[in-house]
């Protein structure tokens, strides 16, 4: 009898221990599952924060780029500093006394023909160096960091410009064939140096535009050409030569006006030997002669 009770007690005890073991295992699994879920949540939160950080960084970079673009777009294109950049882009550093800027929109290109010559488009700007032989720039701003430069003559002494048909076709050809330049970015000190030389930001174009008479019976063109004076006769010769007169190599005599209304002067080398001369007529046309008086 006692044996039966003992065996029954052992069986009950075994069953109780097995049940407890299952409960512990279940609790352990639940705890492990909870730990795993918490770890996954932490990792997910970390990834979200990292992704958010990358987005913020990407937005900041985009904003910086936008600000930079906006700053470039807002550059004052009607300032001496901008004109200095244009000059340095086209000609680079130059030996110039001063600059003049003018808006020549709507002006006729050919000052000798205000009837048949093509007109400059809106936005056409002009920069003229002194002396003029150093360079002249006709350009339009493309509002994208580039400019279009047009090969307009610095003077119109070629007699073909007096022909209506030539004036019309050649002026239009020039306007149809501009060259695009990407603006350079010189140092600020260089920009300041050349900007200081712009003594006139709203001058005229210096071509003395007048209306050409249409009376073909008259060959006298002096009434619509630029008047030649003592103050600009050297400029006329330098325009003709395409560069400043070489005073280091030659001695140039004082220009004198003849009875016929023309201007003239000769020049010698440093030893005093005659090397040539120039005659400038009332229309500003230049004729050059060698030391023997022969036309060159």
VOGU-3710 file (C-alpha; in Angstrom, 3 decimals, decimal comma):
1> xxxxxxxxxx> 0,000/0,000/0,000  2,762/2,361/0,943  4,569/1,520/-2,309  1,574/2,619/-4,341  1,500/5,980/-2,604  5,208/6,445/-3,087  5,041/5,626/-6,830  2,032/7,900/-7,300  3,853/10,718/-5,503  6,907/10,337/-7,723
11> xxxxxxxxxx> 4,774/10,480/-10,868  3,025/13,670/-9,725  6,363/15,247/-8,822  7,796/14,394/-12,278  4,801/15,903/-14,013  5,060/19,088/-11,953  8,782/19,432/-12,717  8,144/18,931/-16,459  5,461/21,601/-16,424  7,756/24,045/-14,657
21> xxxxxxxxxx> 10,484/23,329/-17,213  8,109/24,114/-20,047  7,068/27,352/-18,390  10,689/28,428/-17,924  11,459/27,623/-21,559  8,442/29,565/-22,703  9,392/32,526/-20,505  12,948/32,402/-21,840  11,694/32,378/-25,415  9,373/35,271/-24,692
31> xxxxxxxxxx> 12,209/37,232/-23,083  14,504/36,471/-26,028  11,793/37,508/-28,454  11,311/40,730/-26,534  15,047/41,438/-26,569  15,211/40,748/-30,314  12,270/43,073/-30,980  13,859/45,867/-28,936  17,156/45,423/-30,805  15,370/45,576/-34,140
41> xxxxxxxxxx> 13,536/48,709/-33,052  16,789/50,369/-31,995  18,441/49,429/-35,315  15,434/50,702/-37,288  15,476/53,971/-35,316  19,221/54,336/-35,998  18,700/53,753/-39,716  15,892/56,310/-39,803  18,087/58,890/-38,042  20,973/58,175/-40,450
51> xxxxxxxxxx> 18,671/58,484/-43,469  17,237/61,723/-42,090  20,779/63,043/-41,538  21,723/62,248/-45,147  18,607/64,006/-46,420  19,391/67,096/-44,353  22,967/67,107/-45,677  21,719/66,661/-49,238  19,231/69,515/-48,798  21,938/71,756/-47,337
61> xxxxxxxxxx> 24,216/71,089/-50,313  21,372/71,764/-52,730  20,558/74,986/-50,903  24,207/76,099/-51,005  24,331/75,431/-54,741  21,109/77,333/-55,231  22,453/80,288/-53,254  25,664/80,255/-55,271  23,725/80,219/-58,536  21,447/82,961/-57,270
71> xxxxxxxxxx> 24,470/85,060/-56,269  25,990/84,704/-59,740  22,660/85,552/-61,331  22,385/88,694/-59,217  25,783/90,081/-60,302  25,525/93,730/-61,286  26,214/93,697/-65,024  26,157/97,489/-65,206  29,073/98,125/-62,879  32,687/99,058/-63,511
81> xxxxxxxxxx> 33,719/95,749/-61,920  31,684/93,763/-64,449  33,025/95,814/-67,374  36,539/95,144/-66,080  35,818/91,386/-66,180  34,575/91,718/-69,756  37,749/93,541/-70,800  40,033/91,017/-69,078  38,089/88,148/-70,668  38,478/89,490/-74,206
91> xxxxxxxxxx> 41,862/91,252/-74,139  43,503/90,276/-70,863  45,796/92,665/-68,962  46,527/95,727/-71,130  48,391/99,025/-70,985  45,369/101,342/-70,920  44,997/104,908/-69,630  41,235/104,789/-69,118  37,984/103,205/-70,306  34,620/104,478/-71,475
101> xxxxxxxxxx> 31,423/102,415/-71,427  28,226/103,076/-73,346  24,922/101,332/-74,033  24,591/101,550/-77,829  21,316/99,634/-78,210  19,482/100,788/-81,333  22,404/102,796/-82,729  23,417/102,315/-86,341  26,689/100,441/-86,644  28,105/102,566/-89,450
111> xxxxxxxxxx> 28,445/106,200/-88,310  28,727/107,271/-91,946  25,407/105,691/-92,891  22,529/106,154/-90,482  20,090/104,980/-93,155  21,236/101,648/-94,604  23,477/100,334/-91,831  22,125/97,614/-89,527  21,185/98,733/-86,017  22,600/97,257/-82,839
121> xxxxxxxxxx> 20,178/94,951/-80,969  18,858/95,717/-77,493  21,490/95,129/-74,841  24,484/95,959/-77,043  27,253/97,382/-74,847  30,430/99,174/-75,869  33,760/99,441/-74,047  36,393/101,759/-75,530  39,981/102,006/-74,314  42,118/105,119/-74,365
131> xxxxxxxxxx> 44,109/105,172/-76,540  41,448/103,676/-78,812  44,042/101,551/-80,586  44,261/99,419/-77,431  40,870/97,962/-78,199  37,123/98,336/-78,587  34,563/95,750/-77,438  30,970/95,497/-78,645  29,147/92,793/-76,678  25,824/91,527/-75,365
141> xxxxxxxxxx> 25,358/89,734/-72,047  23,784/86,263/-72,393  22,793/86,071/-68,683  24,410/82,656/-68,297  28,007/83,560/-67,512  28,852/84,194/-71,167  28,938/87,203/-73,478  28,726/87,482/-77,256  31,384/89,734/-78,789  30,965/91,313/-82,230
151> xxxxxxxxxx> 33,845/92,202/-84,550  32,788/95,802/-85,192  35,553/97,964/-86,717  37,188/100,426/-84,343  36,962/102,969/-87,170  35,249/103,166/-90,552  37,998/104,604/-92,758  37,572/101,926/-95,407  35,767/103,780/-98,208  33,612/100,728/-98,895
161> xxxxxxxxxx> 31,561/101,698/-95,843  30,355/104,709/-97,824  28,588/102,378/-100,240  24,981/101,782/-99,180  24,852/98,144/-100,268  28,169/97,250/-98,617  27,207/99,083/-95,432  23,911/97,199/-95,184  25,317/93,722/-95,894  28,564/94,001/-93,939
171> xxxxxxxxxx> 26,968/95,457/-90,816  24,352/92,689/-90,800  27,021/90,031/-91,402  28,942/91,248/-88,357  25,849/91,090/-86,150  25,066/87,563/-87,385  28,524/86,241/-86,517  29,268/87,069/-82,889  31,746/85,013/-80,853  30,701/83,623/-77,465
181> xxxxxxxxxx> 33,138/84,056/-74,564  32,843/82,453/-71,139  33,548/85,179/-68,593  36,820/84,717/-66,757  37,142/85,244/-63,009  40,284/87,324/-62,416  41,559/88,117/-58,937  39,708/90,826/-57,050  42,805/93,028/-57,054  43,001/92,815/-60,846
191> xxxxxxxxxx> 39,290/93,590/-61,204  39,654/96,603/-58,899  42,653/97,864/-60,876  40,802/97,909/-64,198  37,462/98,980/-62,728  39,164/102,148/-61,465  40,026/103,055/-65,079  36,346/103,375/-66,064  36,050/107,142/-65,796  32,869/107,282/-67,873
201> xxxxxxxxxx> 30,205/104,591/-67,477  27,590/106,249/-69,684  29,476/107,914/-72,512  28,644/108,124/-76,209  30,136/105,695/-78,685  32,729/108,159/-79,968  31,719/107,679/-83,602  29,916/111,031/-84,021  26,833/109,567/-85,705  25,248/111,834/-88,305
211> xxxxxxxxxx> 22,867/111,302/-91,184  24,462/110,590/-94,521  23,190/112,847/-97,345  21,456/110,881/-100,098  22,399/113,294/-102,909  24,631/111,128/-105,117  25,766/114,170/-107,098  27,863/115,344/-104,170  31,209/113,688/-103,496  31,935/115,848/-100,474
221> xxxxxxxxxx> 31,704/113,565/-97,441  33,294/115,938/-94,950  29,927/117,214/-93,694  28,933/113,821/-92,255  32,321/112,444/-91,257  34,003/112,768/-87,877  35,775/116,099/-87,668  39,554/115,817/-87,380  41,220/118,110/-84,851  44,621/118,450/-83,222
231> xxxxxxxxxx> 43,313/116,583/-80,192  42,280/113,457/-82,131  44,639/113,362/-85,113  47,072/111,021/-83,318  44,138/108,776/-82,387  43,234/108,571/-86,088  46,728/107,390/-86,954  46,793/104,873/-84,092  43,424/103,539/-85,231  44,842/103,195/-88,723
241> xxxxxxxxxx> 47,943/101,363/-87,454  45,997/99,236/-84,996  48,389/100,032/-82,147  49,907/102,941/-80,249  52,722/104,857/-81,922  56,130/103,506/-80,915  57,688/106,480/-79,143  60,510/104,299/-77,803  61,813/103,725/-81,317  60,735/106,866/-83,209
251> xxxxxxxxxx> 60,384/110,596/-82,668  57,065/111,950/-83,978  56,877/115,571/-85,060  54,071/117,895/-84,013  51,026/117,498/-86,333  50,353/120,539/-88,519  47,283/121,565/-90,476  47,793/122,363/-94,160  46,082/125,042/-96,222  43,894/122,351/-97,790
261> xxxxxxxxxx> 42,502/121,384/-94,377  44,454/118,137/-94,029  46,676/117,249/-91,099  50,165/115,824/-91,413  53,295/114,938/-89,482  56,528/113,047/-90,033  58,659/110,868/-87,790  62,355/110,035/-87,500  64,454/107,421/-85,762  66,449/108,333/-82,668
271> xxxxxxxxxx> 69,397/109,351/-84,857  67,259/111,955/-86,609  66,871/110,105/-89,912  63,497/110,532/-91,626  61,547/107,270/-91,486  58,119/108,255/-92,821  55,079/110,500/-92,534  51,283/110,544/-92,366  48,594/112,652/-94,029  45,136/112,708/-92,435
281> xxxxxxxxxx> 42,393/114,272/-94,549  39,270/116,047/-93,305  37,298/112,785/-93,366  39,801/111,106/-91,046  41,313/108,921/-93,780  45,001/108,202/-93,181  47,667/107,876/-95,872  51,124/106,651/-94,881  54,383/107,420/-96,709  57,868/105,943/-96,385
291> xxxxxx> 61,102/107,914/-95,997  61,229/108,532/-99,761  57,750/110,065/-99,821  56,205/107,040/-101,516  52,741/105,964/-100,417  52,732/102,705/-98,500
//
